[in-house]
Amino acid sequence: MSHPVNESSLIPPTLIENRKADHINIVLEKDVTGKGITTGFEQFFIEHDALPDVDLDEVDLSLQLWGRRLQAPLLISSMTGGTDNAHAINLNLAEAAQALGIAMGVGSQRAAIEQPSLGKTYQIRQVAPDIPLFANLGAVQLNYGYGIDEAKKAVEMIEADALILHLNPLQEAVQAEGDRNWKGLYNKIATLATCLEVPIIAKEVGNGISGKVASRLAECGVSAIDVAGSGGTSWSEVEAYRQNDSRRRQIAHCFAGWGIPTAVSLMQVSKAVPELPIFASGGIRTGIDAAKAIALGATLVGTAAPILDAATYESQAVYDKFSILLETLKIATFCAGVSNLKQLKQVQLHHKNSLY
């Protein structure tokens, strides 16, 4: 089934919806990839096994996460919600996730908390009853009146298995209407973690999480960390295209290369909090990227912007893109001489600068 985006409604009727629509349209229409920075995965290669003692058809990429079984370690990363167009996109994404047996996160649900009629734009359980599904709120909202009630509403709204608290200080700093007070959030996250009945995932939005920050988040009681490093979509670039003030636009563009490359962030966080599930997102484009991420410590590998265009058409288009990524990951696992994710985490990974 397809859920086409309504091209005639690119400018929604309310401000809260307008920002959501802006984000979708800009990511689809502009070059908002980070400038002068890469994910870092290109600096590594997996040692090729020329004689793998493996049957390719027996490679098993499945895993268990918080009581749900996934057929592959893939995550449709948080993208959208809050407009009719976003609902169609979310339904297409969810149908593909259900068919593939992978996880999915929705976009920030602040819009629906503040305008409950928008809640339906995030609701996708009817087409994806079995997948791990992640709700989403901005961590900074804990400094602007949000607390356990709002977190529970976000989880209940979509029947989620976990709650993402997204961390986007740079985006907020360059956004015209951004929230600037980030003081005291560690304690508020810790309080929320003790009260919420589902796991909390701390997630950056494209500038990476350091090992130091990951350690503090683990002490607060978060259950997983999504590094969402640099090298993919730059949200300072997205916000630059939303700016009407030329001075603020120039400032936003200055940060196009800001952040911790995804591979570097992943290594830091894996070392700092090896006991936590770690999700790798930020510039993941291929199954080979995914294989390298898993070898560097990732439990799940997420992607978003590369499938957004497909999601505006139909679920089959999303399925087709992910099936290519999945088959590539399977072949990379086979060519590494291993047959499951546990073994893939232990394969030899070489840095190109250490070859000679």
QUIHUMO-V63430 format. One record per helix or strand of 2 or more residues. SS is the DSSP state (~ for helix, > for strand). FROM is the first residue (numbers start at 1). LEN is the number of residues. If there is no record, write none. Layout:
# QUIHUMO-V63430
SS/FROM/LEN ; SS/FROM/LEN
This chain:
# QUIHUMO-V63430
~/7/3 ; ~/15/15 ; ~/41/3 ; >/44/3 ; ~/56/3 ; >/63/3 ; >/68/3 ; >/74/3 ; ~/84/17 ; >/103/3 ; ~/110/5 ; ~/116/7 ; >/133/6 ; ~/139/5 ; ~/148/11 ; >/162/6 ; ~/169/6 ; ~/185/11 ; >/199/6 ; ~/211/10 ; >/224/3 ; ~/235/8 ; ~/246/9 ; ~/262/11 ; >/277/4 ; ~/287/9 ; >/300/4 ; ~/305/7 ; ~/315/21 ; ~/341/4 ; >/349/3 ; ~/352/3
